[in-house]
Amino acid sequence: MLNSNGAKIILGTPSSDSLVIPLTPSATTMFGPRGACLISETGPLWVADTGHHRLLGWRKCP
C-alpha cells in the first residue's frame, strides 16, 4: 500500500486537496478514518470511519 510513487486513489474525499468535513455520511465520504485492514492483495479492504461511527468495506481494492 505504500511506495514512492504517490497515491493512485484517495478514499473518502473528492480530491487530494479537499478539506471539506462531510457532516452527513455517504457512500463516497469519510470523516476521521483511523484504521485500514487489507485481507489480501486483492481484497477485501476494510476502513474504520470513526467520525461517522461505521466500518466501510470493499470486496476488491478500489
PQR file of N, CA, C, O and H, with PARSE charges and radii, in Angstrom:
ATOM      1  N   MET A   1       0.811  -1.189   0.000 -0.4000 1.5000
ATOM      2  CA  MET A   1       0.000   0.000   0.000 -0.0000 2.0000
ATOM      3  C   MET A   1       0.854   1.254   0.000  0.5500 1.7000
ATOM      4  O   MET A   1       0.366   2.319  -0.377 -0.5500 1.4000
ATOM      5  N   LEU A   2       2.098   1.166   0.405 -0.4000 1.5000
ATOM      6  CA  LEU A   2       2.965   2.338   0.424 -0.0000 2.0000
ATOM      7  C   LEU A   2       4.146   2.135  -0.512  0.5500 1.7000
ATOM      8  O   LEU A   2       4.783   1.082  -0.505 -0.5500 1.4000
ATOM      9  H   LEU A   2       2.495   0.301   0.711  0.4000 1.0000
ATOM     10  N   ASN A   3       4.430   3.147  -1.313 -0.4000 1.5000
ATOM     11  CA  ASN A   3       5.639   3.162  -2.126 -0.0000 2.0000
ATOM     12  C   ASN A   3       5.967   4.609  -2.462  0.5500 1.7000
ATOM     13  O   ASN A   3       5.265   5.524  -2.029 -0.5500 1.4000
ATOM     14  H   ASN A   3       3.912   4.002  -1.319  0.4000 1.0000
ATOM     15  N   SER A   4       7.021   4.819  -3.224 -0.4000 1.5000
ATOM     16  CA  SER A   4       7.457   6.186  -3.519 -0.0000 2.0000
ATOM     17  C   SER A   4       6.726   6.804  -4.709  0.5500 1.7000
ATOM     18  O   SER A   4       7.034   7.934  -5.089 -0.5500 1.4000
ATOM     19  H   SER A   4       7.591   4.076  -3.575  0.4000 1.0000
ATOM     20  N   ASN A   5       5.775   6.104  -5.302 -0.4000 1.5000
ATOM     21  CA  ASN A   5       5.066   6.619  -6.474 -0.0000 2.0000
ATOM     22  C   ASN A   5       3.940   7.586  -6.139  0.5500 1.7000
ATOM     23  O   ASN A   5       3.438   8.265  -7.035 -0.5500 1.4000
ATOM     24  H   ASN A   5       5.525   5.186  -4.993  0.4000 1.0000
ATOM     25  N   GLY A   6       3.536   7.669  -4.903 -0.4000 1.5000
ATOM     26  CA  GLY A   6       2.431   8.543  -4.536 -0.0000 2.0000
ATOM     27  C   GLY A   6       1.096   7.832  -4.662  0.5500 1.7000
ATOM     28  O   GLY A   6       1.036   6.663  -5.044 -0.5500 1.4000
ATOM     29  H   GLY A   6       3.943   7.118  -4.175  0.4000 1.0000
ATOM     30  N   ALA A   7       0.042   8.534  -4.341 -0.4000 1.5000
ATOM     31  CA  ALA A   7      -1.297   7.938  -4.318 -0.0000 2.0000
ATOM     32  C   ALA A   7      -1.880   7.813  -5.719  0.5500 1.7000
ATOM     33  O   ALA A   7      -1.784   8.733  -6.531 -0.5500 1.4000
ATOM     34  H   ALA A   7       0.091   9.483  -4.030  0.4000 1.0000
ATOM     35  N   LYS A   8      -2.486   6.658  -5.989 -0.4000 1.5000
ATOM     36  CA  LYS A   8      -3.239   6.466  -7.227 -0.0000 2.0000
ATOM     37  C   LYS A   8      -4.707   6.775  -6.995  0.5500 1.7000
ATOM     38  O   LYS A   8      -5.386   7.287  -7.885 -0.5500 1.4000
ATOM     39  H   LYS A   8      -2.564   5.910  -5.330  0.4000 1.0000
ATOM     40  N   ILE A   9      -5.201   6.467  -5.799 -0.4000 1.5000
ATOM     41  CA  ILE A   9      -6.572   6.782  -5.414 -0.0000 2.0000
ATOM     42  C   ILE A   9      -6.566   7.290  -3.980  0.5500 1.7000
ATOM     43  O   ILE A   9      -5.661   6.980  -3.204 -0.5500 1.4000
ATOM     44  H   ILE A   9      -4.650   6.052  -5.076  0.4000 1.0000
ATOM     45  N   ILE A  10      -7.573   8.065  -3.637 -0.4000 1.5000
ATOM     46  CA  ILE A  10      -7.754   8.545  -2.270 -0.0000 2.0000
ATOM     47  C   ILE A  10      -9.198   8.256  -1.899  0.5500 1.7000
ATOM     48  O   ILE A  10     -10.120   8.741  -2.554 -0.5500 1.4000
ATOM     49  H   ILE A  10      -8.308   8.317  -4.267  0.4000 1.0000
ATOM     50  N   LEU A  11      -9.395   7.479  -0.864 -0.4000 1.5000
ATOM     51  CA  LEU A  11     -10.744   7.092  -0.454 -0.0000 2.0000
ATOM     52  C   LEU A  11     -11.363   8.146   0.447  0.5500 1.7000
ATOM     53  O   LEU A  11     -10.685   8.701   1.312 -0.5500 1.4000
ATOM     54  H   LEU A  11      -8.646   7.085  -0.332  0.4000 1.0000
ATOM     55  N   GLY A  12     -12.644   8.426   0.252 -0.4000 1.5000
ATOM     56  CA  GLY A  12     -13.392   9.270   1.166 -0.0000 2.0000
ATOM     57  C   GLY A  12     -13.306  10.756   0.950  0.5500 1.7000
ATOM     58  O   GLY A  12     -13.802  11.519   1.779 -0.5500 1.4000
ATOM     59  H   GLY A  12     -13.195   7.975  -0.450  0.4000 1.0000
ATOM     60  N   THR A  13     -12.694  11.204  -0.134 -0.4000 1.5000
ATOM     61  CA  THR A  13     -12.595  12.632  -0.416 -0.0000 2.0000
ATOM     62  C   THR A  13     -12.627  12.848  -1.929  0.5500 1.7000
ATOM     63  O   THR A  13     -12.108  12.013  -2.671 -0.5500 1.4000
ATOM     64  H   THR A  13     -12.291  10.585  -0.808  0.4000 1.0000
ATOM     65  N   PRO A  14     -13.214  13.934  -2.402 -0.5600 1.5000
ATOM     66  CA  PRO A  14     -13.297  14.156  -3.843  0.2800 2.0000
ATOM     67  C   PRO A  14     -11.951  14.440  -4.507  0.5500 1.7000
ATOM     68  O   PRO A  14     -11.794  14.180  -5.700 -0.5500 1.4000
ATOM     69  N   SER A  15     -10.978  14.968  -3.764 -0.4000 1.5000
ATOM     70  CA  SER A  15      -9.665  15.259  -4.340 -0.0000 2.0000
ATOM     71  C   SER A  15      -8.619  15.274  -3.235  0.5500 1.7000
ATOM     72  O   SER A  15      -8.948  15.307  -2.049 -0.5500 1.4000
ATOM     73  H   SER A  15     -11.106  15.180  -2.795  0.4000 1.0000
ATOM     74  N   SER A  16      -7.352  15.249  -3.643 -0.4000 1.5000
ATOM     75  CA  SER A  16      -6.273  15.197  -2.657 -0.0000 2.0000
ATOM     76  C   SER A  16      -6.109  16.498  -1.882  0.5500 1.7000
ATOM     77  O   SER A  16      -5.492  16.499  -0.817 -0.5500 1.4000
ATOM     78  H   SER A  16      -7.085  15.222  -4.606  0.4000 1.0000
ATOM     79  N   ASP A  17      -6.643  17.598  -2.386 -0.4000 1.5000
ATOM     80  CA  ASP A  17      -6.517  18.879  -1.686 -0.0000 2.0000
ATOM     81  C   ASP A  17      -7.818  19.316  -1.015  0.5500 1.7000
ATOM     82  O   ASP A  17      -7.952  20.473  -0.616 -0.5500 1.4000
ATOM     83  H   ASP A  17      -7.144  17.597  -3.251  0.4000 1.0000
ATOM     84  N   SER A  18      -8.768  18.406  -0.889 -0.4000 1.5000
ATOM     85  CA  SER A  18     -10.058  18.717  -0.281 -0.0000 2.0000
ATOM     86  C   SER A  18      -9.964  18.729   1.239  0.5500 1.7000
ATOM     87  O   SER A  18      -9.411  17.803   1.833 -0.5500 1.4000
ATOM     88  H   SER A  18      -8.660  17.466  -1.213  0.4000 1.0000
ATOM     89  N   LEU A  19     -10.494  19.761   1.868 -0.4000 1.5000
ATOM     90  CA  LEU A  19     -10.535  19.855   3.326 -0.0000 2.0000
ATOM     91  C   LEU A  19     -11.972  19.930   3.834  0.5500 1.7000
ATOM     92  O   LEU A  19     -12.206  20.342   4.970 -0.5500 1.4000
ATOM     93  H   LEU A  19     -10.944  20.513   1.386  0.4000 1.0000
ATOM     94  N   VAL A  20     -12.925  19.540   3.013 -0.4000 1.5000
ATOM     95  CA  VAL A  20     -14.335  19.569   3.378 -0.0000 2.0000
ATOM     96  C   VAL A  20     -14.613  18.469   4.393  0.5500 1.7000
ATOM     97  O   VAL A  20     -14.232  17.318   4.182 -0.5500 1.4000
ATOM     98  H   VAL A  20     -12.735  19.205   2.090  0.4000 1.0000
ATOM     99  N   ILE A  21     -15.275  18.814   5.492 -0.4000 1.5000
ATOM    100  CA  ILE A  21     -15.659  17.830   6.503 -0.0000 2.0000
ATOM    101  C   ILE A  21     -17.088  17.395   6.207  0.5500 1.7000
ATOM    102  O   ILE A  21     -18.020  18.186   6.356 -0.5500 1.4000
ATOM    103  H   ILE A  21     -15.585  19.749   5.664  0.4000 1.0000
ATOM    104  N   PRO A  22     -17.270  16.139   5.788 -0.5600 1.5000
ATOM    105  CA  PRO A  22     -18.619  15.668   5.461  0.2800 2.0000
ATOM    106  C   PRO A  22     -19.420  15.375   6.722  0.5500 1.7000
ATOM    107  O   PRO A  22     -19.142  14.400   7.420 -0.5500 1.4000
ATOM    108  N   LEU A  23     -20.405  16.203   7.017 -0.4000 1.5000
ATOM    109  CA  LEU A  23     -21.203  16.020   8.225 -0.0000 2.0000
ATOM    110  C   LEU A  23     -22.217  14.894   8.075  0.5500 1.7000
ATOM    111  O   LEU A  23     -22.573  14.240   9.055 -0.5500 1.4000
ATOM    112  H   LEU A  23     -20.631  16.995   6.450  0.4000 1.0000
ATOM    113  N   THR A  24     -22.681  14.670   6.854 -0.4000 1.5000
ATOM    114  CA  THR A  24     -23.633  13.598   6.588 -0.0000 2.0000
ATOM    115  C   THR A  24     -22.903  12.443   5.920  0.5500 1.7000
ATOM    116  O   THR A  24     -22.261  12.643   4.890 -0.5500 1.4000
ATOM    117  H   THR A  24     -22.392  15.202   6.058  0.4000 1.0000
ATOM    118  N   PRO A  25     -22.984  11.242   6.477 -0.5600 1.5000
ATOM    119  CA  PRO A  25     -22.300  10.100   5.863  0.2800 2.0000
ATOM    120  C   PRO A  25     -22.864   9.783   4.478  0.5500 1.7000
ATOM    121  O   PRO A  25     -24.065   9.910   4.239 -0.5500 1.4000
ATOM    122  N   SER A  26     -21.991   9.375   3.584 -0.4000 1.5000
ATOM    123  CA  SER A  26     -22.416   8.910   2.263 -0.0000 2.0000
ATOM    124  C   SER A  26     -21.505   7.759   1.849  0.5500 1.7000
ATOM    125  O   SER A  26     -20.547   7.431   2.549 -0.5500 1.4000
ATOM    126  H   SER A  26     -21.015   9.272   3.777  0.4000 1.0000
ATOM    127  N   ALA A  27     -21.807   7.157   0.721 -0.4000 1.5000
ATOM    128  CA  ALA A  27     -21.010   6.035   0.232 -0.0000 2.0000
ATOM    129  C   ALA A  27     -19.633   6.468  -0.256  0.5500 1.7000
ATOM    130  O   ALA A  27     -18.751   5.628  -0.432 -0.5500 1.4000
ATOM    131  H   ALA A  27     -22.585   7.424   0.152  0.4000 1.0000
ATOM    132  N   THR A  28     -19.436   7.766  -0.478 -0.4000 1.5000
ATOM    133  CA  THR A  28     -18.165   8.238  -1.040 -0.0000 2.0000
ATOM    134  C   THR A  28     -17.375   9.152  -0.111  0.5500 1.7000
ATOM    135  O   THR A  28     -16.352   9.699  -0.524 -0.5500 1.4000
ATOM    136  H   THR A  28     -20.152   8.449  -0.335  0.4000 1.0000
ATOM    137  N   THR A  29     -17.821   9.333   1.134 -0.4000 1.5000
ATOM    138  CA  THR A  29     -17.103  10.215   2.053 -0.0000 2.0000
ATOM    139  C   THR A  29     -16.757   9.505   3.352  0.5500 1.7000
ATOM    140  O   THR A  29     -17.425   8.555   3.760 -0.5500 1.4000
ATOM    141  H   THR A  29     -18.651   8.888   1.469  0.4000 1.0000
ATOM    142  N   MET A  30     -15.696   9.987   3.991 -0.4000 1.5000
ATOM    143  CA  MET A  30     -15.305   9.509   5.316 -0.0000 2.0000
ATOM    144  C   MET A  30     -14.962  10.717   6.178  0.5500 1.7000
ATOM    145  O   MET A  30     -14.534  11.753   5.668 -0.5500 1.4000
ATOM    146  H   MET A  30     -15.153  10.759   3.659  0.4000 1.0000
ATOM    147  N   PHE A  31     -15.150  10.578   7.472 -0.4000 1.5000
ATOM    148  CA  PHE A  31     -14.837  11.639   8.422 -0.0000 2.0000
ATOM    149  C   PHE A  31     -14.033  11.016   9.562  0.5500 1.7000
ATOM    150  O   PHE A  31     -14.596  10.404  10.470 -0.5500 1.4000
ATOM    151  H   PHE A  31     -15.498   9.737   7.886  0.4000 1.0000
ATOM    152  N   GLY A  32     -12.742  11.175   9.503 -0.4000 1.5000
ATOM    153  CA  GLY A  32     -11.872  10.644  10.544 -0.0000 2.0000
ATOM    154  C   GLY A  32     -11.521   9.180  10.397  0.5500 1.7000
ATOM    155  O   GLY A  32     -11.588   8.437  11.376 -0.5500 1.4000
ATOM    156  H   GLY A  32     -12.285  11.672   8.765  0.4000 1.0000
ATOM    157  N   PRO A  33     -11.143   8.731   9.183 -0.5600 1.5000
ATOM    158  CA  PRO A  33     -10.721   7.336   9.071  0.2800 2.0000
ATOM    159  C   PRO A  33      -9.471   7.098   9.915  0.5500 1.7000
ATOM    160  O   PRO A  33      -8.512   7.866   9.836 -0.5500 1.4000
ATOM    161  N   ARG A  34      -9.478   6.042  10.718 -0.4000 1.5000
ATOM    162  CA  ARG A  34      -8.378   5.810  11.654 -0.0000 2.0000
ATOM    163  C   ARG A  34      -7.674   4.474  11.487  0.5500 1.7000
ATOM    164  O   ARG A  34      -6.618   4.254  12.080 -0.5500 1.4000
ATOM    165  H   ARG A  34     -10.257   5.418  10.783  0.4000 1.0000
ATOM    166  N   GLY A  35      -8.236   3.587  10.695 -0.4000 1.5000
ATOM    167  CA  GLY A  35      -7.594   2.290  10.534 -0.0000 2.0000
ATOM    168  C   GLY A  35      -8.040   1.617   9.262  0.5500 1.7000
ATOM    169  O   GLY A  35      -9.158   1.825   8.791 -0.5500 1.4000
ATOM    170  H   GLY A  35      -9.094   3.765  10.212  0.4000 1.0000
ATOM    171  N   ALA A  36      -7.151   0.804   8.705 -0.4000 1.5000
ATOM    172  CA  ALA A  36      -7.469   0.047   7.497 -0.0000 2.0000
ATOM    173  C   ALA A  36      -6.931  -1.359   7.645  0.5500 1.7000
ATOM    174  O   ALA A  36      -5.891  -1.578   8.266 -0.5500 1.4000
ATOM    175  H   ALA A  36      -6.243   0.635   9.087  0.4000 1.0000
ATOM    176  N   CYS A  37      -7.647  -2.312   7.068 -0.4000 1.5000
ATOM    177  CA  CYS A  37      -7.235  -3.708   7.099 -0.0000 2.0000
ATOM    178  C   CYS A  37      -7.417  -4.282   5.705  0.5500 1.7000
ATOM    179  O   CYS A  37      -8.537  -4.360   5.201 -0.5500 1.4000
ATOM    180  H   CYS A  37      -8.492  -2.134   6.563  0.4000 1.0000
ATOM    181  N   LEU A  38      -6.325  -4.681   5.088 -0.4000 1.5000
ATOM    182  CA  LEU A  38      -6.359  -5.314   3.772 -0.0000 2.0000
ATOM    183  C   LEU A  38      -6.117  -6.798   3.987  0.5500 1.7000
ATOM    184  O   LEU A  38      -5.031  -7.190   4.413 -0.5500 1.4000
ATOM    185  H   LEU A  38      -5.415  -4.618   5.497  0.4000 1.0000
ATOM    186  N   ILE A  39      -7.113  -7.629   3.698 -0.4000 1.5000
ATOM    187  CA  ILE A  39      -7.038  -9.056   3.974 -0.0000 2.0000
ATOM    188  C   ILE A  39      -6.031  -9.749   3.061  0.5500 1.7000
ATOM    189  O   ILE A  39      -5.268 -10.597   3.525 -0.5500 1.4000
ATOM    190  H   ILE A  39      -7.995  -7.310   3.352  0.4000 1.0000
ATOM    191  N   SER A  40      -6.013  -9.409   1.780 -0.4000 1.5000
ATOM    192  CA  SER A  40      -5.029  -9.936   0.830 -0.0000 2.0000
ATOM    193  C   SER A  40      -4.786  -8.870  -0.229  0.5500 1.7000
ATOM    194  O   SER A  40      -5.415  -7.813  -0.191 -0.5500 1.4000
ATOM    195  H   SER A  40      -6.633  -8.721   1.403  0.4000 1.0000
ATOM    196  N   GLU A  41      -3.889  -9.128  -1.172 -0.4000 1.5000
ATOM    197  CA  GLU A  41      -3.588  -8.129  -2.203 -0.0000 2.0000
ATOM    198  C   GLU A  41      -4.796  -7.786  -3.060  0.5500 1.7000
ATOM    199  O   GLU A  41      -4.854  -6.704  -3.643 -0.5500 1.4000
ATOM    200  H   GLU A  41      -3.378  -9.987  -1.203  0.4000 1.0000
ATOM    201  N   THR A  42      -5.755  -8.689  -3.143 -0.4000 1.5000
ATOM    202  CA  THR A  42      -6.936  -8.450  -3.971 -0.0000 2.0000
ATOM    203  C   THR A  42      -8.163  -8.041  -3.163  0.5500 1.7000
ATOM    204  O   THR A  42      -9.207  -7.739  -3.741 -0.5500 1.4000
ATOM    205  H   THR A  42      -5.708  -9.569  -2.669  0.4000 1.0000
ATOM    206  N   GLY A  43      -8.055  -8.026  -1.854 -0.4000 1.5000
ATOM    207  CA  GLY A  43      -9.173  -7.591  -1.019 -0.0000 2.0000
ATOM    208  C   GLY A  43      -9.642  -8.707  -0.123  0.5500 1.7000
ATOM    209  O   GLY A  43      -9.083  -9.803  -0.173 -0.5500 1.4000
ATOM    210  H   GLY A  43      -7.207  -8.271  -1.384  0.4000 1.0000
ATOM    211  N   PRO A  44     -10.629  -8.475   0.683 -0.5600 1.5000
ATOM    212  CA  PRO A  44     -11.347  -7.216   0.859  0.2800 2.0000
ATOM    213  C   PRO A  44     -10.545  -6.182   1.658  0.5500 1.7000
ATOM    214  O   PRO A  44      -9.584  -6.515   2.352 -0.5500 1.4000
ATOM    215  N   LEU A  45     -10.963  -4.937   1.539 -0.4000 1.5000
ATOM    216  CA  LEU A  45     -10.365  -3.818   2.258 -0.0000 2.0000
ATOM    217  C   LEU A  45     -11.413  -3.262   3.208  0.5500 1.7000
ATOM    218  O   LEU A  45     -12.541  -2.986   2.800 -0.5500 1.4000
ATOM    219  H   LEU A  45     -11.744  -4.667   0.975  0.4000 1.0000
ATOM    220  N   TRP A  46     -11.045  -3.096   4.467 -0.4000 1.5000
ATOM    221  CA  TRP A  46     -11.936  -2.536   5.491 -0.0000 2.0000
ATOM    222  C   TRP A  46     -11.308  -1.261   6.039  0.5500 1.7000
ATOM    223  O   TRP A  46     -10.106  -1.222   6.301 -0.5500 1.4000
ATOM    224  H   TRP A  46     -10.128  -3.319   4.798  0.4000 1.0000
ATOM    225  N   VAL A  47     -12.126  -0.207   6.214 -0.4000 1.5000
ATOM    226  CA  VAL A  47     -11.651   1.068   6.762 -0.0000 2.0000
ATOM    227  C   VAL A  47     -12.601   1.507   7.870  0.5500 1.7000
ATOM    228  O   VAL A  47     -13.818   1.517   7.684 -0.5500 1.4000
ATOM    229  H   VAL A  47     -13.102  -0.238   6.001  0.4000 1.0000
ATOM    230  N   ALA A  48     -12.043   1.870   9.022 -0.4000 1.5000
ATOM    231  CA  ALA A  48     -12.838   2.386  10.141 -0.0000 2.0000
ATOM    232  C   ALA A  48     -13.043   3.886   9.949  0.5500 1.7000
ATOM    233  O   ALA A  48     -12.089   4.663  10.005 -0.5500 1.4000
ATOM    234  H   ALA A  48     -11.055   1.863   9.173  0.4000 1.0000
ATOM    235  N   ASP A  49     -14.279   4.282   9.725 -0.4000 1.5000
ATOM    236  CA  ASP A  49     -14.660   5.691   9.583 -0.0000 2.0000
ATOM    237  C   ASP A  49     -15.164   6.145  10.952  0.5500 1.7000
ATOM    238  O   ASP A  49     -16.366   6.125  11.216 -0.5500 1.4000
ATOM    239  H   ASP A  49     -15.054   3.651   9.680  0.4000 1.0000
ATOM    240  N   THR A  50     -14.242   6.552  11.815 -0.4000 1.5000
ATOM    241  CA  THR A  50     -14.590   6.816  13.213 -0.0000 2.0000
ATOM    242  C   THR A  50     -15.493   8.029  13.393  0.5500 1.7000
ATOM    243  O   THR A  50     -16.303   8.054  14.319 -0.5500 1.4000
ATOM    244  H   THR A  50     -13.265   6.568  11.601  0.4000 1.0000
ATOM    245  N   GLY A  51     -15.375   9.027  12.536 -0.4000 1.5000
ATOM    246  CA  GLY A  51     -16.217  10.210  12.658 -0.0000 2.0000
ATOM    247  C   GLY A  51     -17.686   9.929  12.402  0.5500 1.7000
ATOM    248  O   GLY A  51     -18.558  10.607  12.946 -0.5500 1.4000
ATOM    249  H   GLY A  51     -14.717   9.006  11.784  0.4000 1.0000
ATOM    250  N   HIS A  52     -17.965   8.923  11.571 -0.4000 1.5000
ATOM    251  CA  HIS A  52     -19.345   8.546  11.273 -0.0000 2.0000
ATOM    252  C   HIS A  52     -19.733   7.246  11.973  0.5500 1.7000
ATOM    253  O   HIS A  52     -20.814   6.711  11.728 -0.5500 1.4000
ATOM    254  H   HIS A  52     -17.257   8.372  11.129  0.4000 1.0000
ATOM    255  N   HIS A  53     -18.861   6.735  12.838 -0.4000 1.5000
ATOM    256  CA  HIS A  53     -19.150   5.540  13.646 -0.0000 2.0000
ATOM    257  C   HIS A  53     -19.573   4.353  12.782  0.5500 1.7000
ATOM    258  O   HIS A  53     -20.625   3.753  13.003 -0.5500 1.4000
ATOM    259  H   HIS A  53     -17.983   7.170  13.036  0.4000 1.0000
ATOM    260  N   ARG A  54     -18.732   4.023  11.790 -0.4000 1.5000
ATOM    261  CA  ARG A  54     -19.070   2.908  10.906 -0.0000 2.0000
ATOM    262  C   ARG A  54     -17.805   2.257  10.358  0.5500 1.7000
ATOM    263  O   ARG A  54     -16.710   2.809  10.459 -0.5500 1.4000
ATOM    264  H   ARG A  54     -17.877   4.511  11.611  0.4000 1.0000
ATOM    265  N   LEU A  55     -17.976   1.097   9.786 -0.4000 1.5000
ATOM    266  CA  LEU A  55     -16.909   0.351   9.135 -0.0000 2.0000
ATOM    267  C   LEU A  55     -17.292   0.207   7.667  0.5500 1.7000
ATOM    268  O   LEU A  55     -18.382  -0.268   7.346 -0.5500 1.4000
ATOM    269  H   LEU A  55     -18.866   0.649   9.704  0.4000 1.0000
ATOM    270  N   LEU A  56     -16.388   0.621   6.775 -0.4000 1.5000
ATOM    271  CA  LEU A  56     -16.649   0.541   5.340 -0.0000 2.0000
ATOM    272  C   LEU A  56     -15.831  -0.589   4.740  0.5500 1.7000
ATOM    273  O   LEU A  56     -14.677  -0.788   5.119 -0.5500 1.4000
ATOM    274  H   LEU A  56     -15.503   1.007   7.036  0.4000 1.0000
ATOM    275  N   GLY A  57     -16.411  -1.326   3.814 -0.4000 1.5000
ATOM    276  CA  GLY A  57     -15.713  -2.444   3.198 -0.0000 2.0000
ATOM    277  C   GLY A  57     -15.856  -2.462   1.691  0.5500 1.7000
ATOM    278  O   GLY A  57     -16.891  -2.084   1.143 -0.5500 1.4000
ATOM    279  H   GLY A  57     -17.348  -1.164   3.505  0.4000 1.0000
ATOM    280  N   TRP A  58     -14.797  -2.907   1.027 -0.4000 1.5000
ATOM    281  CA  TRP A  58     -14.778  -3.095  -0.412 -0.0000 2.0000
ATOM    282  C   TRP A  58     -14.376  -4.535  -0.688  0.5500 1.7000
ATOM    283  O   TRP A  58     -13.400  -5.022  -0.117 -0.5500 1.4000
ATOM    284  H   TRP A  58     -13.956  -3.214   1.472  0.4000 1.0000
ATOM    285  N   ARG A  59     -15.115  -5.227  -1.559 -0.4000 1.5000
ATOM    286  CA  ARG A  59     -14.777  -6.614  -1.887 -0.0000 2.0000
ATOM    287  C   ARG A  59     -13.428  -6.711  -2.572  0.5500 1.7000
ATOM    288  O   ARG A  59     -12.656  -7.635  -2.314 -0.5500 1.4000
ATOM    289  H   ARG A  59     -15.908  -4.831  -2.023  0.4000 1.0000
ATOM    290  N   LYS A  60     -13.143  -5.748  -3.452 -0.4000 1.5000
ATOM    291  CA  LYS A  60     -11.857  -5.665  -4.139 -0.0000 2.0000
ATOM    292  C   LYS A  60     -11.219  -4.340  -3.764  0.5500 1.7000
ATOM    293  O   LYS A  60     -11.912  -3.393  -3.393 -0.5500 1.4000
ATOM    294  H   LYS A  60     -13.769  -4.997  -3.661  0.4000 1.0000
ATOM    295  N   CYS A  61      -9.914  -4.275  -3.859 -0.4000 1.5000
ATOM    296  CA  CYS A  61      -9.241  -2.997  -3.613 -0.0000 2.0000
ATOM    297  C   CYS A  61      -9.674  -2.013  -4.693  0.5500 1.7000
ATOM    298  O   CYS A  61      -9.639  -2.340  -5.879 -0.5500 1.4000
ATOM    299  H   CYS A  61      -9.351  -5.045  -4.160  0.4000 1.0000
ATOM    300  N   PRO A  62     -10.079  -0.817  -4.294 -0.5600 1.5000
ATOM    301  CA  PRO A  62     -10.556   0.178  -5.273  0.2800 2.0000
ATOM    302  C   PRO A  62      -9.461   0.618  -6.233  0.5500 1.7000
ATOM    303  O   PRO A  62      -9.706   1.446  -7.110 -0.5500 1.4000
TER
END
